[in-house]
Amino acid sequence: MKFKIKTYKHVWEYDLSNGVTTINPRKRYPLHFLSFFSKKFNILAKSKDVEKDPSIIYKYFVSKDDIDVQTERADIFNEILKGYDIDFKDKTVLDISGGNGVFVKRFLKHGAKSVTNTEYSADAVNYSKNVLKIDSFKFDLNNDKLSKTLKNSKFDIIMLRGCIEFCDDLSNLVKELKLITHKNSFLVLNFIDPTLGAALRTMFDQYNVRVCRPPDIVQKYFTKNDFVTKKNTEIFLFDRNFAYKRLIWPSTPFYIYYLILALFKIHKHKYPRDFHSLDCKAALLILNRKNNST
């Protein structure tokens, strides 16, 4: 059975049987016409430029702010993964949908042998190739073959941070990942757990995530393809303040309105799996290949 939670720009369709949530854009935004009266209401309208080319929303990937953020995140991830006995020394590392490439390049400082980046945004790929001087490939999760893009190279550590939510066919992606791993490879996945907090935080993002899956569902896809789980835990993808600091005027009334509507529906239908949480939680899943796989 499925139930729908509406936000200003999206409809989150939640499957009560497994927690998988499909996010679909609304065809019309309720108060889009207000943008004709003032630019401060542009957030309430649909951008024709983004509708034509969603990748332009990632232009910030080459900003100084994002470069600083990705450097810091790489150092944090290195420390987290050390705690799970994953060492980057002399490893070949791939970051899928890795943005500007700063994140994965940082692992050279932590001893990696080589690093490779893939990304949907052409601007980010050009930056990582021409400025960072690392291998980088334009890659669309839903239209390209990963093994073909990477010319069947194999990697010791593959990271997928905040990207499987944009993948329609996770089964196909996992099969592709198997082709570019070997028996000692590790996969590190960080992805949004479907919660009300995630729905509300992204309510004004025109180009949003497509499918949010609970960790146990994601695990099943990998188990079918000879991967085993080393660690299944969670971290906060966004700190609590960051998650809601953008929800200021004129968006505050909408946040309150859709929060109240959602809470009524959630309690009426007894949504499981902590969907009612107002935190933007993210799963951290670490997997490796079965010893008998090739």
BAFI-3210 file (N, C-alpha, C; in Angstrom, 3 decimals, decimal comma, padded with zeros to 6 digits):
// residues 294
n [1|2|3|4|5|6|7|8|9|10|11|12|13|14|15|16|17|18|19|20|21|22|23|24|25|26|27|28|29|30|31|32|33|34|35|36|37|38|39|40|41|42|43|44|45|46|47|48|49|50|51|52|53|54|55|56|57|58|59|60|61|62|63|64|65|66|67|68|69|70|71|72|73|74|75|76|77|78|79|80|81|82|83|84|85|86|87|88|89|90|91|92|93|94|95|96|97|98|99|100|101|102|103|104|105|106|107|108|109|110|111|112|113|114|115|116|117|118|119|120|121|122|123|124|125|126|127|128|129|130|131|132|133|134|135|136|137|138|139|140|141|142|143|144|145|146|147|148|149|150|151|152|153|154|155|156|157|158|159|160|161|162|163|164|165|166|167|168|169|170|171|172|173|174|175|176|177|178|179|180|181|182|183|184|185|186|187|188|189|190|191|192|193|194|195|196|197|198|199|200|201|202|203|204|205|206|207|208|209|210|211|212|213|214|215|216|217|218|219|220|221|222|223|224|225|226|227|228|229|230|231|232|233|234|235|236|237|238|239|240|241|242|243|244|245|246|247|248|249|250|251|252|253|254|255|256|257|258|259|260|261|262|263|264|265|266|267|268|269|270|271|272|273|274|275|276|277|278|279|280|281|282|283|284|285|286|287|288|289|290|291|292|293|294]
n.u [000,829|000,495|001,167|000,771|002,802|002,621|004,714|005,794|006,879|006,973|005,874|005,977|005,941|005,182|005,927|004,327|004,918|007,642|009,065|010,292|010,577|009,264|009,970|008,226|007,911|005,686|003,229|002,321|003,079|001,640|001,541|002,877|002,551|003,160|005,756|005,826|005,395|007,439|010,948|011,811|010,049|010,691|011,450|009,130|008,303|008,647|011,737|012,618|015,055|016,348|014,570|015,031|017,761|018,839|021,379|022,565|022,115|024,186|026,339|027,472|029,320|031,890|032,571|034,332|033,417|032,212|034,400|035,986|034,284|034,159|036,793|037,057|035,111|036,203|038,406|037,062|035,608|037,746|038,711|036,449|036,227|038,629|038,077|036,677|038,503|039,355|041,729|043,302|045,794|047,935|045,833|043,484|041,089|037,693|035,247|031,903|029,664|030,899|031,033|032,982|035,426|037,282|036,911|037,581|040,207|041,500|042,150|044,544|046,313|045,994|047,288|046,406|046,827|045,924|043,316|039,927|037,235|033,703|030,965|027,845|027,577|028,888|030,498|031,712|033,169|034,975|036,375|037,623|039,241|040,821|041,726|042,239|043,577|042,993|041,782|038,678|035,238|032,339|029,221|026,091|023,820|021,447|021,492|023,932|026,455|028,353|030,664|031,460|031,932|034,141|035,909|036,138|037,886|039,163|038,604|039,903|038,620|035,411|033,337|030,072|028,364|025,517|024,200|022,817|020,197|019,360|019,206|017,328|017,207|018,437|019,277|020,532|022,689|024,138|024,954|026,688|028,593|029,707|031,198|033,351|034,802|036,931|037,818|038,732|037,737|036,173|033,011|031,613|028,813|026,744|023,727|020,458|018,116|014,697|012,827|010,565|011,831|013,789|012,111|010,874|013,079|013,955|011,922|011,719|013,509|013,877|014,952|015,075|015,888|015,193|014,476|014,195|015,594|015,309|018,044|018,113|016,778|018,424|020,681|019,820|019,862|022,598|023,432|022,376|024,178|026,596|027,865|028,827|027,769|029,700|029,449|026,611|025,274|024,370|024,633|024,545|023,602|023,259|023,805|021,621|020,991|021,774|020,005|017,586|018,038|017,635|014,972|013,463|011,646|010,336|009,524|008,914|006,081|005,132|006,623|005,665|002,956|003,012|004,293|002,407|000,271|001,516|002,128|-000,408|-001,239|000,770|000,451|-002,131|-001,945|-000,001|002,859|005,756|009,296|010,533|009,793|008,640|010,602|012,305|014,866|017,484|018,517|021,144|022,137|025,000|026,702|028,804|030,399|031,800|033,264|032,220|034,284|034,520|033,891|034,555]
n.v [-001,186|002,248|005,620|009,143|011,977|015,366|018,065|021,458|021,520|018,868|015,385|012,911|009,571|007,033|003,712|001,548|-001,096|-001,604|000,711|002,108|005,097|007,075|009,981|012,487|015,224|017,992|019,009|021,611|024,472|025,671|028,580|029,862|032,122|034,362|035,080|036,844|039,304|039,900|039,332|038,018|036,038|034,090|031,548|030,188|029,570|027,821|027,153|027,726|027,326|025,412|023,343|022,736|022,040|020,264|019,961|022,407|023,291|022,442|024,109|025,377|023,617|024,249|026,356|028,290|027,879|025,320|023,781|024,027|022,779|020,142|019,313|019,275|017,342|015,054|014,553|013,996|011,707|009,988|009,587|008,405|006,019|004,793|003,831|001,589|-000,115|000,493|001,410|003,876|003,806|003,231|002,499|002,220|004,570|005,355|007,826|008,061|010,129|012,390|015,185|018,135|016,853|017,407|016,164|013,377|013,667|014,479|012,191|011,341|012,615|011,094|008,807|007,347|005,484|006,142|008,268|008,582|010,278|010,562|012,331|014,067|016,720|018,745|020,988|020,510|018,203|019,194|020,955|019,227|017,778|019,711|021,592|020,267|018,130|015,352|012,042|012,141|011,659|012,270|011,253|009,732|008,497|007,211|006,759|005,981|003,401|002,246|000,610|000,788|003,529|003,771|002,153|-000,532|-000,625|-001,604|-001,079|-000,433|000,848|002,129|004,896|006,032|008,696|010,199|009,690|007,402|007,942|009,274|007,402|005,397|002,673|000,636|-001,979|-002,504|-000,730|-001,845|-004,252|-003,240|-002,141|-004,418|-005,274|-003,572|-004,058|-006,046|-009,072|-008,078|-005,573|-002,595|-001,092|002,041|003,491|006,325|007,601|009,141|008,503|007,753|010,238|012,475|014,850|015,007|015,270|017,753|019,466|019,530|020,668|022,940|022,532|022,344|020,397|017,356|014,557|011,182|008,557|007,273|004,903|002,584|001,415|-001,455|-002,376|-001,478|-002,993|-005,568|-005,538|-005,553|-007,894|-009,853|-009,771|-010,813|-009,281|-008,453|-007,195|-005,048|-002,984|-001,373|001,536|004,838|008,294|011,864|013,523|016,179|018,836|019,707|022,450|023,371|021,999|023,324|026,050|027,480|027,784|030,317|033,447|033,910|031,301|030,109|029,976|027,991|025,777|025,277|024,804|022,504|020,720|020,349|019,203|016,830|015,558|014,941|013,032|011,091|010,152|009,207|007,059|005,580|005,549|003,613|002,957|005,290|007,498|009,800|011,351|014,450|014,909|015,051|012,320|010,041|007,012|004,971|002,718|000,018|-002,214|-005,327|-007,633|-011,051|-013,706|-015,855|-014,862|-013,606]
n.w [000,000|-000,801|000,166|-000,141|000,418|000,303|-000,700|-001,316|-003,979|-004,682|-004,667|-002,354|-002,556|-000,579|000,132|002,103|002,532|002,259|002,678|000,634|-001,128|-003,604|-005,403|-006,939|-009,223|-008,790|-011,151|-011,328|-009,369|-006,403|-005,796|-007,873|-009,478|-007,979|-008,378|-010,462|-009,391|-007,606|-007,302|-005,063|-004,680|-006,447|-005,746|-005,496|-007,970|-011,141|-012,633|-015,892|-017,070|-015,441|-015,790|-018,433|-018,470|-016,014|-014,901|-014,481|-011,939|-010,478|-010,731|-008,612|-007,688|-008,440|-006,899|-004,400|-001,803|-001,904|-002,593|-000,304|001,543|000,546|000,841|003,621|004,229|003,078|004,719|007,088|006,339|005,885|008,488|009,677|008,170|008,767|011,262|010,625|009,632|007,025|004,843|002,935|001,849|-000,821|-002,475|-005,214|-005,997|-006,487|-007,007|-007,327|-009,024|-007,951|-007,784|-007,827|-007,709|-005,786|-003,335|-003,768|-004,710|-002,447|-001,108|-002,049|-000,441|001,742|001,158|-001,072|-004,109|-006,682|-008,029|-009,164|-010,731|-011,262|-012,747|-013,144|-013,893|-016,387|-016,057|-013,571|-014,153|-016,055|-014,430|-012,566|-014,296|-015,678|-013,796|-011,340|-012,347|-012,435|-013,265|-014,758|-015,499|-017,439|-016,358|-016,378|-014,193|-014,947|-017,654|-018,676|-018,999|-016,393|-016,393|-019,051|-019,306|-017,646|-018,864|-018,155|-015,990|-012,756|-009,246|-005,951|-003,810|-003,802|-003,801|-003,161|-002,748|-001,700|-004,152|-005,127|-004,734|-006,944|-008,835|-010,928|-011,562|-009,516|-009,375|-011,828|-011,633|-009,498|-010,631|-012,543|-010,869|-009,835|-011,971|-011,978|-009,750|-007,582|-005,798|-003,375|-003,089|-001,721|-001,106|-000,414|000,715|000,998|001,764|001,494|003,984|003,812|005,183|006,893|007,437|005,397|003,188|003,673|003,805|001,187|-000,240|-001,869|-003,858|-007,216|-008,897|-007,719|-005,503|-006,632|-005,844|-002,623|-000,530|002,143|004,240|004,578|002,343|000,270|000,865|000,104|-002,686|-003,180|-001,909|-003,567|-005,563|-004,802|-002,807|000,509|003,676|005,572|007,379|008,693|009,349|010,557|009,675|010,071|007,302|006,859|009,130|011,853|011,919|009,378|007,807|007,962|007,792|005,499|005,381|005,532|005,425|002,123|002,662|005,109|006,032|004,311|004,980|007,584|007,001|005,270|006,940|009,020|007,556|006,713|009,149|010,153|008,243|008,506|011,154|010,986|009,214|010,386|009,784|009,380|010,187|011,089|009,514|010,312|011,412|011,860|011,225|008,793|008,051|007,131|005,640|006,236|004,514|004,277|002,183|001,005|-001,392|-001,669|-000,501|-002,227|-004,673|-008,002]
ca.u [000,000|001,279|000,541|001,491|003,054|002,883|005,423|005,442|007,241|007,098|005,005|006,733|005,053|005,802|005,418|004,275|005,388|009,100|009,671|010,852|009,836|009,488|009,724|007,793|007,651|004,319|003,146|002,175|003,322|000,426|001,576|003,942|002,288|003,695|007,073|005,660|005,315|008,693|011,956|011,985|009,132|011,115|011,544|007,811|008,002|009,480|012,781|012,639|016,429|016,594|013,728|015,679|019,050|018,974|022,768|023,040|022,016|025,445|027,410|028,130|030,377|033,216|032,722|035,309|032,730|032,038|035,739|036,369|033,419|034,541|038,089|036,785|034,357|037,112|039,191|036,144|035,350|038,955|038,739|035,343|036,523|039,719|037,454|036,156|039,661|039,540|042,915|043,438|047,189|048,230|044,583|042,864|039,839|036,710|034,109|030,829|028,923|031,754|031,075|034,135|036,614|038,128|036,743|038,366|041,627|042,053|042,633|045,957|047,006|045,870|048,058|045,846|047,717|045,335|041,905|039,119|035,962|032,654|030,027|026,793|027,787|030,032|031,372|032,496|034,119|036,026|037,176|038,480|040,228|041,719|042,307|042,782|044,427|042,717|040,892|037,282|034,384|030,929|028,475|024,676|023,426|020,285|021,606|025,245|026,992|029,522|031,829|031,869|032,493|035,446|036,692|036,292|038,902|038,712|039,033|039,980|037,588|034,456|032,424|028,845|027,855|024,365|023,908|021,885|018,841|019,040|019,259|016,032|017,397|019,563|019,720|021,487|023,897|024,893|025,597|027,810|029,614|030,383|032,143|034,543|035,393|037,577|037,432|039,137|037,224|035,186|032,072|031,163|027,614|026,142|022,519|019,368|017,074|013,445|012,218|009,819|012,824|014,380|011,071|010,666|014,295|014,130|010,634|011,837|014,491|013,145|015,525|015,202|016,178|014,134|014,039|014,893|015,408|015,874|019,296|017,943|016,386|019,645|021,523|019,333|020,348|024,012|023,538|022,081|025,301|027,816|028,472|028,423|027,787|030,706|028,893|025,370|025,025|023,840|025,247|023,712|024,101|023,255|023,563|020,242|020,829|021,867|018,829|016,428|018,385|017,100|013,519|013,137|010,654|008,899|009,262|008,511|004,672|004,938|007,202|004,717|001,739|003,219|004,627|001,150|-000,440|002,224|002,003|-001,748|-001,284|001,681|-000,161|-003,349|-001,589|001,021|004,060|006,868|010,665|010,954|009,559|008,209|011,768|012,587|016,290|017,874|019,460|021,693|022,740|026,385|026,736|030,117|030,288|032,893|032,896|032,365|035,610|034,530|033,481|035,693]
ca.v [000,000|003,466|006,869|010,290|013,165|016,490|019,269|022,516|021,201|017,427|014,418|011,750|008,399|006,126|002,341|001,060|-002,481|-001,707|002,002|002,773|006,318|007,659|011,419|012,985|016,664|018,437|019,646|023,043|024,906|026,396|030,043|030,220|033,435|035,444|035,470|037,956|040,546|040,178|038,291|037,250|034,901|033,176|030,201|029,568|029,313|026,829|027,723|027,106|026,927|024,154|022,329|022,383|021,404|020,158|019,960|023,759|023,545|022,016|025,054|025,735|022,638|024,826|027,534|028,133|027,328|023,868|023,190|023,947|021,785|018,796|019,001|018,929|016,084|013,954|014,271|013,369|010,349|009,197|009,212|007,470|004,721|004,188|003,095|000,330|-000,814|000,777|002,250|004,323|003,724|002,433|002,019|002,954|005,065|005,932|008,522|008,141|011,383|013,007|016,637|018,814|016,003|017,797|015,131|012,166|014,004|014,627|010,899|011,214|013,068|010,016|007,655|006,628|005,312|006,942|008,606|008,822|010,930|010,658|013,380|014,413|018,104|018,934|022,008|019,873|017,290|020,022|021,493|018,173|017,414|020,791|022,304|019,306|017,202|013,953|011,371|012,469|011,271|012,636|010,007|009,853|007,257|006,566|006,578|005,478|002,177|002,597|-000,167|001,331|004,862|003,619|001,230|-001,787|-000,550|-002,094|-000,178|-000,998|001,490|002,909|005,645|006,566|009,597|010,984|009,555|006,335|008,513|009,763|006,233|004,724|001,218|000,309|-003,329|-002,401|-000,061|-002,803|-005,181|-002,507|-002,013|-005,709|-005,381|-002,725|-004,400|-007,350|-009,776|-007,329|-004,202|-002,089|-000,060|002,909|004,203|007,274|007,979|009,669|007,616|008,499|010,811|013,708|015,919|015,090|015,774|019,178|020,222|019,641|020,979|024,008|022,141|021,928|019,105|016,674|013,128|010,450|007,407|007,065|003,525|002,253|000,648|-002,900|-002,615|-001,293|-004,167|-006,734|-005,443|-005,926|-009,296|-010,663|-009,692|-011,315|-008,340|-008,673|-005,963|-004,939|-002,084|-000,673|002,488|006,069|009,556|012,981|014,075|017,611|019,115|020,139|023,858|023,506|021,392|024,208|027,469|028,135|027,908|031,637|034,114|033,626|029,861|029,634|029,536|026,752|024,723|024,989|024,252|021,124|019,920|019,989|018,247|015,555|014,920|014,354|011,827|010,102|009,539|008,508|005,796|004,920|005,326|002,973|003,258|006,638|008,508|011,038|012,081|015,731|014,944|014,563|011,243|009,335|005,721|004,697|001,284|-000,407|-003,578|-005,872|-008,802|-012,343|-014,284|-016,826|-014,242|-013,235]
ca.w [000,000|-000,909|000,564|-000,672|001,230|-000,582|-000,297|-002,262|-005,362|-004,918|-003,995|-001,884|-002,532|000,390|000,096|003,484|002,624|002,334|002,996|-000,545|-001,391|-004,921|-005,360|-008,240|-009,231|-009,049|-012,465|-011,099|-008,002|-005,986|-005,845|-008,809|-010,074|-007,149|-008,873|-011,398|-008,633|-006,920|-007,475|-003,832|-004,736|-007,519|-005,194|-005,589|-009,376|-011,825|-013,480|-017,216|-017,355|-014,732|-016,430|-019,696|-018,184|-014,546|-014,444|-014,159|-010,496|-009,866|-011,023|-007,351|-007,433|-008,685|-006,044|-003,325|-000,633|-002,037|-002,576|001,113|002,181|000,104|001,460|005,024|004,268|002,755|005,927|008,044|005,865|006,111|009,900|009,908|007,553|009,534|012,360|010,095|009,054|005,607|004,706|001,547|001,423|-002,025|-003,071|-006,327|-005,423|-007,410|-006,409|-008,319|-008,843|-006,927|-007,825|-008,429|-007,652|-004,649|-002,310|-004,039|-004,830|-001,100|-000,613|-002,394|000,766|002,725|000,708|-002,220|-005,260|-007,759|-007,782|-010,356|-010,420|-012,288|-012,361|-014,108|-014,311|-017,284|-015,459|-012,512|-014,808|-016,638|-013,333|-012,005|-015,316|-016,096|-012,655|-010,376|-013,100|-012,102|-014,205|-014,465|-016,613|-017,342|-016,179|-016,017|-013,519|-015,546|-019,094|-019,069|-018,399|-015,601|-016,846|-020,350|-019,049|-016,993|-019,701|-017,414|-014,923|-011,453|-008,177|-004,601|-002,984|-004,596|-002,943|-003,751|-001,716|-002,107|-005,583|-005,516|-004,672|-008,288|-009,721|-011,058|-011,619|-008,640|-009,705|-012,934|-011,137|-008,685|-011,568|-013,132|-009,824|-009,725|-013,084|-011,769|-008,450|-007,488|-004,572|-002,178|-003,176|-000,767|-001,526|000,675|000,274|001,920|001,046|002,307|004,501|003,623|006,393|006,679|007,436|004,059|002,287|003,918|003,492|-000,265|-000,859|-002,860|-004,876|-008,411|-009,305|-006,430|-005,559|-007,338|-005,049|-001,351|-000,119|003,455|004,129|004,419|000,952|-000,522|001,124|-000,637|-004,067|-003,209|-001,508|-004,750|-006,497|-004,142|-001,873|001,901|004,452|006,622|008,380|008,365|010,420|009,983|010,052|009,649|006,055|007,093|010,534|012,051|011,572|007,930|007,179|007,962|007,833|004,304|005,484|006,042|004,590|002,211|002,691|006,442|006,120|003,562|005,800|008,676|006,401|004,800|008,117|009,695|006,693|006,729|010,465|010,230|007,411|009,077|012,342|010,565|008,555|011,206|008,986|010,114|009,784|011,479|008,476|010,977|011,909|011,218|010,906|007,474|008,343|005,985|005,943|005,839|004,248|003,788|001,696|000,220|-002,178|-001,023|-000,731|-003,319|-005,931|-008,846]
c.u [000,874|000,468|001,417|001,600|003,404|003,763|005,175|005,730|007,240|006,003|005,873|005,752|005,716|005,132|005,478|004,832|006,900|009,811|010,288|009,965|010,239|009,096|009,414|007,532|006,171|004,298|003,035|002,432|002,197|000,448|002,677|003,794|002,855|005,066|006,997|005,680|006,625|009,654|012,143|011,046|009,508|011,185|010,227|007,437|008,968|010,485|012,807|014,040|016,758|015,792|014,373|016,974|019,280|020,410|023,256|022,931|023,311|026,619|028,165|029,267|031,777|033,428|033,728|034,666|032,613|033,377|036,218|035,580|033,874|035,892|037,884|036,075|035,256|037,933|038,330|035,863|036,562|039,028|037,644|035,711|037,715|039,165|036,868|037,232|039,766|040,643|043,101|044,861|047,353|046,982|044,190|041,442|038,966|035,598|033,061|029,913|029,607|031,895|032,351|035,433|037,544|038,093|037,675|039,858|042,285|042,645|044,048|046,811|046,975|046,464|047,522|046,841|047,241|043,865|041,220|037,768|034,981|031,643|029,059|027,023|029,050|031,013|032,283|033,543|035,281|036,945|038,141|039,542|041,286|042,407|042,968|043,707|044,252|041,814|039,448|036,434|032,961|030,108|027,069|024,223|022,331|020,398|022,928|025,600|028,292|030,779|032,360|032,522|033,909|036,335|037,095|037,445|038,309|039,349|039,017|038,876|036,712|033,480|031,247|028,159|026,691|024,034|022,900|020,435|018,396|018,975|017,915|016,165|018,628|020,122|020,769|022,792|024,763|025,606|026,806|028,946|030,395|031,457|033,420|035,138|036,084|037,279|037,818|038,613|036,242|034,288|031,649|030,000|027,103|024,915|021,402|018,400|015,750|012,829|011,445|010,775|013,454|013,382|010,900|011,899|014,434|012,877|010,702|012,912|013,744|013,629|015,876|015,637|014,976|013,576|014,873|014,557|015,995|017,114|019,105|017,519|017,601|020,552|021,120|019,812|021,788|024,224|023,311|023,249|026,638|028,582|027,972|028,602|028,827|030,187|027,644|025,049|024,420|024,632|024,285|024,338|024,191|023,115|022,176|020,017|020,848|020,580|017,667|016,770|017,889|015,607|013,135|012,121|011,173|008,557|008,727|007,051|004,418|005,489|006,231|003,477|001,926|003,652|003,354|000,375|000,188|002,054|000,635|-001,807|-000,417|001,052|-001,434|-003,021|-000,465|002,264|005,157|008,208|011,081|010,763|009,186|009,385|011,979|014,081|016,508|018,942|019,961|022,340|024,196|026,502|028,101|030,031|031,592|032,420|033,057|033,694|035,654|034,103|034,702|035,508]
c.v [001,251|004,685|008,026|011,422|014,293|017,533|020,287|022,126|019,718|016,632|013,212|010,590|007,280|004,757|001,762|-000,351|-002,585|-000,381|002,726|003,953|006,903|009,129|011,912|014,485|016,957|019,181|021,163|023,350|025,853|027,909|030,557|031,638|034,594|035,925|036,621|039,311|040,913|039,008|037,441|036,053|033,911|031,732|029,443|029,197|028,290|027,538|026,980|026,607|025,582|023,028|021,836|021,616|021,352|020,262|021,349|024,058|023,170|022,936|025,453|024,758|023,232|026,113|027,242|027,488|025,812|023,153|023,011|022,855|020,373|018,368|018,539|017,581|014,887|013,567|013,567|011,922|009,451|008,709|008,200|006,079|004,027|003,332|001,767|-000,425|-000,660|001,815|002,602|004,180|002,740|001,869|002,868|003,293|005,705|006,595|008,702|009,314|012,216|014,512|017,153|018,006|016,308|016,721|013,953|012,482|014,093|013,322|010,578|011,642|011,998|008,710|006,898|006,592|006,144|007,201|008,917|009,370|010,746|011,679|013,681|015,808|018,229|019,953|021,389|018,927|018,076|020,583|020,423|017,719|018,493|021,522|021,328|018,277|015,747|013,355|011,644|012,225|011,763|011,351|010,300|008,510|006,499|006,300|005,975|004,173|002,521|001,896|000,354|002,693|004,762|002,596|-000,040|-001,792|-001,088|-001,249|-000,884|-000,454|002,352|003,588|006,183|007,406|010,417|010,879|008,464|006,813|009,050|008,618|005,507|003,205|000,826|-001,068|-003,302|-001,744|-001,026|-003,814|-004,531|-002,363|-003,314|-005,857|-004,568|-002,927|-005,758|-007,933|-009,041|-005,896|-003,887|-001,071|000,727|003,737|005,107|007,831|008,386|008,554|008,371|008,936|012,063|014,899|016,108|015,663|017,285|019,997|020,473|020,154|022,069|023,727|021,629|020,572|018,343|015,230|012,396|009,286|007,344|005,669|003,311|001,363|-000,843|-003,266|-002,493|-002,515|-005,358|-006,718|-005,930|-007,397|-010,225|-010,708|-009,961|-010,270|-008,665|-007,374|-006,026|-004,052|-001,416|000,248|003,747|007,272|010,655|013,603|015,595|017,828|019,735|021,593|024,054|023,031|022,362|025,689|028,220|028,381|029,203|032,274|034,249|032,149|029,347|029,176|028,213|025,560|024,301|024,288|022,788|020,195|019,442|018,968|016,863|014,832|014,282|013,041|010,719|009,390|008,770|007,130|005,046|004,545|004,700|003,574|004,703|007,681|009,851|011,887|013,377|015,917|014,444|013,497|010,592|008,044|005,714|003,186|000,939|-001,882|-004,018|-007,124|-010,067|-012,957|-015,213|-016,207|-013,799|-011,833]
c.w [000,000|-000,485|000,116|000,344|000,269|000,088|-001,412|-003,716|-005,693|-004,217|-003,648|-001,733|-001,745|000,342|001,509|003,621|002,793|002,619|001,820|-000,921|-002,736|-004,882|-006,769|-008,181|-009,442|-010,384|-012,341|-009,630|-007,591|-006,178|-006,778|-009,357|-009,259|-007,638|-009,876|-010,685|-007,939|-007,096|-006,223|-003,769|-005,839|-007,047|-005,323|-007,019|-009,961|-012,724|-014,810|-017,559|-016,699|-015,363|-017,724|-019,467|-016,674|-014,046|-014,048|-012,661|-009,790|-010,202|-009,758|-007,004|-007,604|-007,883|-004,933|-002,101|-000,729|-002,034|-001,138|001,840|001,831|000,679|002,900|005,123|003,979|003,983|006,976|007,646|006,106|007,550|010,233|009,398|008,195|010,660|011,934|009,312|007,546|005,479|003,231|001,004|000,267|-002,702|-004,280|-005,882|-006,499|-006,612|-007,493|-007,998|-007,762|-007,009|-008,479|-008,375|-006,492|-003,567|-002,578|-004,172|-003,455|-000,584|-001,092|-001,204|001,855|002,202|-000,485|-003,379|-006,445|-007,431|-009,105|-009,929|-011,573|-011,804|-013,509|-014,696|-015,167|-016,709|-014,408|-013,100|-015,403|-015,562|-012,802|-012,997|-015,493|-014,951|-011,679|-011,023|-012,643|-013,181|-013,813|-015,704|-016,383|-017,334|-015,682|-015,457|-014,254|-017,040|-019,550|-018,355|-017,680|-016,103|-018,178|-020,171|-018,516|-017,686|-018,949|-016,409|-013,628|-010,352|-006,827|-003,692|-003,888|-003,638|-003,744|-002,680|-002,276|-003,576|-005,920|-005,428|-006,033|-009,298|-009,741|-010,957|-010,799|-008,958|-010,809|-012,481|-010,330|-009,573|-012,227|-012,122|-009,664|-010,804|-012,867|-010,369|-008,549|-006,103|-003,294|-002,158|-002,051|-001,458|-000,294|000,154|001,385|001,214|002,010|002,705|004,359|004,954|006,014|006,630|006,071|003,063|002,439|003,541|002,002|-000,976|-001,914|-003,906|-006,103|-008,911|-008,036|-006,625|-006,144|-006,534|-003,772|-000,849|001,269|003,293|003,911|003,002|000,039|-000,364|000,271|-002,087|-004,160|-002,835|-002,697|-005,729|-005,809|-003,336|-000,470|002,683|005,566|007,752|007,849|009,537|009,808|010,494|009,643|008,418|006,143|008,587|010,668|011,652|010,058|007,264|007,068|007,896|006,600|004,407|006,194|005,095|003,146|002,370|004,028|006,523|005,413|004,344|006,895|008,132|006,008|005,932|008,812|008,872|006,765|008,058|010,641|009,456|008,004|010,269|011,999|010,010|009,263|010,384|009,839|009,735|010,041|010,382|009,110|011,453|011,136|010,968|009,485|007,680|007,051|006,438|005,503|005,736|003,647|003,426|001,057|-000,505|-001,363|-001,423|-001,928|-004,651|-006,707|-009,408]
res [m|k|f|k|i|k|t|y|k|h|v|w|e|y|d|l|s|n|g|v|t|t|i|n|p|r|k|r|y|p|l|h|f|l|s|f|f|s|k|k|f|n|i|l|a|k|s|k|d|v|e|k|d|p|s|i|i|y|k|y|f|v|s|k|d|d|i|d|v|q|t|e|r|a|d|i|f|n|e|i|l|k|g|y|d|i|d|f|k|d|k|t|v|l|d|i|s|g|g|n|g|v|f|v|k|r|f|l|k|h|g|a|k|s|v|t|n|t|e|y|s|a|d|a|v|n|y|s|k|n|v|l|k|i|d|s|f|k|f|d|l|n|n|d|k|l|s|k|t|l|k|n|s|k|f|d|i|i|m|l|r|g|c|i|e|f|c|d|d|l|s|n|l|v|k|e|l|k|l|i|t|h|k|n|s|f|l|v|l|n|f|i|d|p|t|l|g|a|a|l|r|t|m|f|d|q|y|n|v|r|v|c|r|p|p|d|i|v|q|k|y|f|t|k|n|d|f|v|t|k|k|n|t|e|i|f|l|f|d|r|n|f|a|y|k|r|l|i|w|p|s|t|p|f|y|i|y|y|l|i|l|a|l|f|k|i|h|k|h|k|y|p|r|d|f|h|s|l|d|c|k|a|a|l|l|i|l|n|r|k|n|n|s|t]
***
